[in-house]
Amino acid sequence: MSADRRIPEDGLPPPTDRVGARHWLRERLFSSPLNTLLTVLAAWLLLMALPPLADWLLIKAHWTGTPEACRADPAGACWAFIADKHRFILFGTYPYEQQWRPMLATVIMIATVAASGMRRFWNVRLVFIWIAGLAASGVLMWGGVLGLPHVEDTLWGGLPITLMLSVFGIGAAFPLGVVLALGRRSRMPAIRTLCVVYIELIRGVPLISLLFMASVMLPLFFPEGFDIDKLLRAQIAIILFTAAYIAEIVRGGLQAIPKGQYEGAESLGLSYWQMMRKIILPQALRLVVPPIVSTFIGLFKDTSLVIIIGTFDLMLTVKTAMADIAWRGFSAEGYVFVGLIYFAFCFAMSKYGRALEKRLGTGYSR
């Protein structure tokens, strides 16, 4: 055997044989008889499913036209329904001629969240970015200033509502969850007991019950003449629910920090809040990036539950659009359209969470 093909002492192939497509296929798809069988089965299922799916979605689809034309040739998807109803699905009953405002507010909210993910903004500037972004979104949605007509929030709907509930929910639930996690580990019995009761009580009931209580039961306890907007009540319920789950995630991260880190911080003479802010919390949050991102993704999808209190989120607008007699029967296209929107946002959060996890060095490399 030549020297350049000599097998190393570790028994593994030369490094040049461990890279490339051939090695990846062998290691990932054909590493054992079972994996080979599963790979062949998955390939067969894809070959059976993809051609008819592509025909329905793209090749034989109706991109424009009337409902009658779609019904005359039902072999393809009727994307003409989305073309006709997309503005209502995305913006609900917001005045048609003013729908540029919720579209711009949506862009601003997305840009604010994107800026939060950039490390160069992880300082005091981020606070001002959030204040400016939320203020601009509120002015655009409500109006009444700068020559913009006032629009009641009862007319809001679609994607802006879904984004507002999730963005405000994430922004408010995260710090509240951190405080609750610290309170649950507090040495003061009263604070610890209050945090434990709150966390266990909220986590013991489904979100839909909190939304129902906030929408139907809570107003019964208000004094006569006093009321809180229904959308705000739903937002508070979402924040309280999410904060309880984040608190348990952060508490797990705090418990994973070695005791020596606490003792070292105390030996430096740091106060409790200095110790938490500079040493303990950065390490704890770094450890729990994956479950926190999963909670945020779940929150974004759970905003669809506000449909039970009559809030026109993305799911309710598409259901209302499908109720149009002229377009009845094309619910699959509507749900596919909305599903793609949810997938795009959830996939972006998942990818960012994975990138953040790698950047912070979380986990173990194999």
Secondary structure, DSSP 8 states (H G I E B T S, - for coil): --GGG---TTS---GGGGSSHHHHHHHHTSSSHHHHHHHHHHHHHHHHHHHHHHIIIIIT-B-SS-HHHHHH-TTS-BTHHHHHHHHHHHHTTS-GGGTHHHHHHHHHHHHHHHHHT-GGGTTHHHHHHHHHHHHHHHHHHH--STT-----GGG--BHHHHHHHHHHHHHHHHHHHHHHHHHHT-S-HHHHHHHHHHHHHHHTS-HHHHHHIIIIIGGGGS-TT----HHHHHHHHHHHHHHHHHHHHHHHHHHHS-HHHHHHHHHTT--HHHHIIIIIHHHHHHHTHHHHHHHHHHHHHHGGGGGGGT--BHHHHHHHHHT-GGGTT-HHHHHHHHHHHHHHHHHHHHHHHHHHHHHTT-S---
